Amino acid sequence: MDTLALLLHPVRLRIVHALRGKARTIAELCERLPDASKATVYRQVNVLADGGLIEVADEHRVHGAVERRYQLVRSAVAVDPAAGAAMSADEHREAFATAVAALVGDFNAYLDRPDSNPYRDRVGYTQIPLWLTRAELVQLQRVLRDAVLVARNNPPWSARRLHLLSPIIFPIEDAPDETTPNGEPGHGQVDRNDS
């Protein structure tokens, strides 16, 4: 199974999110995914391990049983750009639905914790429509990527909590006309004041 196919499952995607920056045991993963059964978590961890996306970080004996901690194989988790470019519209629908289902599952798990406090924790889920040219979109994505890459390399420690950032961006409307940013008519548009 390729990386994209492995990630197109909400529980597997949530396991990948949970393992970013920190190795975890099955028990710790079950705590992070309280809405998934232990059998489901075990099964999906095995699928991810067999697919090479996660690996055993270490293991030790606990009450006669071997307890393993799993970690991400960072180089394996990235989706090949060619595979992403080759996706059909239906495959994009499936990928988006999987991402949203994983997001809803993680958010519900957060809200169900006794210490959750969305206001205190600065939870945000605003949608902001932006008019952007292709160049402006590329620049915005570059700025966001650079900011995220700095934070992505933060190691875990007692003052840090693992946060899930889920940027979603797609065009929702075409330009209504060819008006330039300064309000002047663009190529092919009649200036209404000249009529």
Salt bridges, closest charged atoms under 4 A:
ASP35 OD2 - ARG14 NH1 2.98
ASP58 OD2 - ARG69 NH2 2.88
GLU59 OE1 - ARG68 NE 3.06
GLU67 OE1 - HIS60 NE2 3.28
ASP90 OD1 - ARG93 NH1 2.79
ASP106 OD1 - ARG14 NE 2.86
ASP106 OD2 - HIS17 ND1 3.38
ASP115 OD1 - ARG113 NE 3.34
ASP121 OD1 - ARG120 NE 2.93
ASP121 OD1 - ARG161 NH1 2.73
ASP146 OD1 - ARG145 NH2 2.99
